[in-house]
Amino acid sequence: MPERYTFTVNGQPCTVETDADTPLLYVLRNDLKLKGARFGCGVGQCGSCTVIVEGKDVYACDTPLWSVAGKSITTVEGIGTREHPHPLQQAFIEEQAAQCGYCIAGILMASKALLDRNARPSDQDIDQALERHLCRCGTHNRIRRAIQRAAAALEASR
């Protein structure tokens, strides 16, 4: 039976009525029309659906809606705009870290969560933060450079 759930997405309060076990990804994409988080595997193994919930990167495809009730969620749409990209987004552009782009929104969100908790990540920290993210394009070195570039830009802006 559908229930009402309230939470915050990208700073905006949201209320939806759905079943408790509905995956967060479905609500974001279908109800809220936020298409940045992608449906990849649907079983929490690829990372293309990553969002940040209360500061922690989570896979939205296997996060039931009941578990985010009352919480704050950030999607890739909430970190920057075309006119004012987040330093991570700008660094990914400058390093040409995206090829097909399917996994990049999830990688950006996992990277943002990493930089939020560790302003100066090592290559090992980056590898660990992204180890569960599948990317077939082979831009892993560019992705790592982009994260390091963004860390430097964020540090310089403080």
C-alpha positions in Angstrom: 0.0 0.0 0.0 1.4 3.4 -1.0 2.6 5.7 1.8 3.7 9.3 1.9 7.4 10.0 2.2 9.0 13.4 2.6 12.7 14.2 2.1 14.9 16.9 0.6 16.5 16.6 -2.8 19.1 19.2 -3.9 17.9 21.5 -1.2 14.2 21.3 -2.1 11.6 19.6 0.0 9.9 16.7 -1.8 6.9 14.5 -0.9 6.0 11.4 -2.9 3.4 8.7 -2.4 4.6 5.2 -3.2 5.4 1.8 -1.7 8.1 1.7 1.1 10.4 -0.6 -0.9 10.4 1.5 -4.1 14.0 2.1 -5.0 15.1 5.7 -4.5 16.4 5.7 -8.1 12.9 5.1 -9.5 11.5 8.0 -7.5 14.3 10.3 -8.6 14.0 9.5 -12.3 10.3 8.8 -12.6 8.6 11.0 -10.1 11.0 13.9 -9.7 12.3 13.8 -13.3 16.0 13.9 -12.2 17.7 11.8 -14.9 21.3 12.3 -13.8 21.5 9.1 -11.7 21.4 6.3 -14.3 19.9 2.8 -14.2 22.8 0.5 -14.8 22.6 -2.9 -13.2 19.7 -2.4 -10.8 21.4 -4.5 -8.1 24.0 -2.2 -6.6 27.0 -3.4 -8.4 27.9 -0.8 -11.0 27.6 2.7 -9.4 25.9 4.6 -12.2 23.0 5.5 -9.9 25.2 6.9 -7.0 23.7 9.8 -5.0 24.7 11.3 -1.7 22.4 10.8 1.3 23.3 12.7 4.4 26.9 13.0 3.2 27.4 9.3 2.2 27.5 8.0 -1.3 24.9 5.3 -1.9 23.5 3.4 -4.8 20.0 4.6 -5.4 19.0 1.5 -7.2 19.0 -0.6 -4.0 18.1 2.1 -1.5 14.5 1.7 -0.5 12.6 4.9 -0.2 11.6 4.3 3.5 15.3 4.5 4.4 15.7 8.1 3.1 12.5 9.5 4.7 13.4 12.9 6.4 16.9 12.9 4.9 18.8 15.1 2.6 19.7 13.8 -0.8 22.1 15.3 -3.4 22.1 14.2 -7.0 24.4 15.3 -9.8 21.9 17.9 -10.8 22.4 19.5 -7.4 26.2 20.1 -7.4 26.6 22.6 -10.2 25.1 24.1 -13.3 26.2 24.5 -16.9 27.0 28.2 -16.1 28.6 27.5 -12.8 29.9 23.9 -12.7 31.2 22.3 -9.5 35.0 22.1 -9.4 34.7 18.4 -10.0 32.6 18.9 -13.0 35.0 21.5 -14.4 38.0 19.2 -13.7 36.3 16.3 -15.5 35.8 18.5 -18.5 39.3 19.8 -18.4 40.8 16.3 -18.1 38.4 14.8 -20.6 37.6 12.2 -18.0 34.3 11.1 -19.6 33.9 9.0 -22.7 30.4 7.7 -23.1 29.3 9.4 -19.9 27.0 6.7 -18.6 28.9 6.1 -15.4 30.3 9.6 -14.9 27.4 11.0 -12.8 27.8 8.2 -10.3 31.6 8.6 -10.3 31.2 12.4 -9.8 28.9 11.8 -6.8 31.2 9.2 -5.2 34.1 11.6 -5.8 32.2 14.5 -4.3 31.5 12.4 -1.2 35.2 11.5 -1.0 36.3 15.2 -1.3 33.7 16.2 1.3 35.3 13.9 3.9 38.9 14.0 2.6 40.1 17.3 1.1 43.5 15.8 0.0 42.9 12.2 -1.2 45.8 10.1 -2.3 45.5 8.0 -5.4 44.9 5.0 -3.2 42.0 6.9 -1.5 40.5 7.7 -4.9 40.9 4.1 -6.1 39.2 2.8 -3.0 36.3 5.3 -3.3 35.7 4.3 -6.9 36.5 0.6 -6.7 32.9 -0.5 -7.0 32.2 1.8 -10.0 32.2 0.1 -13.4 33.5 2.1 -16.3 34.3 0.4 -19.6 35.8 3.5 -21.3 39.3 3.2 -19.8 39.6 6.8 -18.5 40.6 5.8 -15.0 43.8 7.8 -15.1 42.0 10.9 -16.3 39.3 10.4 -13.6 42.0 10.2 -10.9 43.7 13.4 -12.3 40.4 15.2 -12.5 39.7 14.4 -8.8 43.1 15.6 -7.8 42.6 18.8 -9.9 39.2 19.4 -8.2 40.8 18.9 -4.8 43.4 21.5 -5.6 40.8 23.9 -6.9 38.6 23.4 -3.8 41.6 23.9 -1.5 42.6 27.1 -3.4 39.0 28.5 -3.0 39.0 28.1 0.8 
